[in-house]
Amino acid sequence: MAGIEAYERFQDGLSLLAKGRPVPAVAELERARDLEPEQASIREALARAYYGTLQMRAAEAEFEKVLELDPVNDYAHFGIGLCRLRAGDPATARGHFRLAVVMRPDRTEYHEALGRALASESA
């Protein structure tokens, strides 16, 4: 039963994120995470929601947990990079963006973020 409820909460949270509503998405996704703490997809969505509400530490912690569960998750590296860049740490951000680019060279936003990190470091 917990699996079904977690899935429903996850879907509701994704829907809210898609509508640009990260605050209520956090509530749904936290409930889903509490029911299924080892689901990387739930944690990734929760990290995105935290990022959308400017909770950078919480977002980064969730992205790091995603990497523990799924070490080849390119989006988690991208997310950590965004958090580190926003925290004023372009060197660490650059490393995560580079990993994301290597894993998914087709993702334009990864290349753009790496460019921002490089520009920010030289400024």
JOTAPE-V19626 format. One record per residue. N is the residue number from 1. RES is the residue in three letters. PHI is phi in radians with two decimals (999 if undefined). BURIAL is + if it has 16 or more other C-alpha atoms within 10 Angstrom, else -. Layout:
BEGIN
n-><N;N>
res-><RES;RES>
phi-><PHI;PHI>
burial-><BURIAL;BURIAL>
END
This chain:
BEGIN
n-><1;2;3;4;5;6;7;8;9;10;11;12;13;14;15;16;17;18;19;20;21;22;23;24;25;26;27;28;29;30;31;32;33;34;35;36;37;38;39;40;41;42;43;44;45;46;47;48;49;50;51;52;53;54;55;56;57;58;59;60;61;62;63;64;65;66;67;68;69;70;71;72;73;74;75;76;77;78;79;80;81;82;83;84;85;86;87;88;89;90;91;92;93;94;95;96;97;98;99;100;101;102;103;104;105;106;107;108;109;110;111;112;113;114;115;116;117;118;119;120;121;122;123>
res-><MET;ALA;GLY;ILE;GLU;ALA;TYR;GLU;ARG;PHE;GLN;ASP;GLY;LEU;SER;LEU;LEU;ALA;LYS;GLY;ARG;PRO;VAL;PRO;ALA;VAL;ALA;GLU;LEU;GLU;ARG;ALA;ARG;ASP;LEU;GLU;PRO;GLU;GLN;ALA;SER;ILE;ARG;GLU;ALA;LEU;ALA;ARG;ALA;TYR;TYR;GLY;THR;LEU;GLN;MET;ARG;ALA;ALA;GLU;ALA;GLU;PHE;GLU;LYS;VAL;LEU;GLU;LEU;ASP;PRO;VAL;ASN;ASP;TYR;ALA;HIS;PHE;GLY;ILE;GLY;LEU;CYS;ARG;LEU;ARG;ALA;GLY;ASP;PRO;ALA;THR;ALA;ARG;GLY;HIS;PHE;ARG;LEU;ALA;VAL;VAL;MET;ARG;PRO;ASP;ARG;THR;GLU;TYR;HIS;GLU;ALA;LEU;GLY;ARG;ALA;LEU;ALA;SER;GLU;SER;ALA>
phi-><999;-1.09;-1.09;-1.17;-1.12;-1.06;-1.10;-1.12;-1.11;-1.05;-1.09;-1.09;-1.10;-1.09;-1.08;-1.12;-1.07;-1.08;-1.53;1.32;-2.07;-1.21;-1.10;-1.19;-1.10;-0.98;-1.06;-1.14;-1.29;-1.12;-1.12;-1.08;-1.08;-1.12;-1.40;-2.36;-1.16;-1.74;-1.62;-1.06;-1.13;-1.17;-1.16;-1.14;-1.11;-1.12;-1.05;-1.08;-1.16;-1.03;-1.04;-1.14;-1.78;1.13;-1.62;-1.12;-1.11;-1.14;-1.08;-1.09;-1.08;-1.21;-1.08;-1.13;-1.12;-1.00;-1.17;-1.11;-1.40;-2.51;-1.04;-1.84;-1.45;-1.10;-1.16;-1.13;-1.09;-1.01;-1.08;-1.09;-1.02;-1.06;-1.10;-1.19;-1.13;-1.14;-1.42;1.47;-2.10;-1.15;-1.14;-1.19;-1.00;-0.97;-1.06;-1.21;-1.12;-1.09;-1.07;-1.07;-1.11;-1.11;-1.22;-2.40;-1.12;-1.39;-1.55;-1.01;-1.11;-1.20;-1.11;-1.10;-1.14;-1.07;-1.04;-1.10;-1.15;-1.16;-1.15;-1.18;-1.26;-1.49;-1.39>
burial-><-;-;-;-;-;+;+;-;+;+;+;+;+;+;-;+;+;-;-;-;+;+;-;-;+;+;-;+;+;+;+;+;+;-;+;+;-;-;+;+;-;+;+;+;+;+;+;+;+;+;+;+;+;-;-;+;+;+;+;+;+;+;+;+;+;+;+;-;-;-;-;-;+;+;+;+;+;+;+;+;+;+;+;+;+;-;-;-;+;+;+;+;+;+;+;+;+;+;+;+;+;-;-;-;-;-;-;-;-;+;+;-;+;+;-;+;+;-;-;-;-;-;->
END
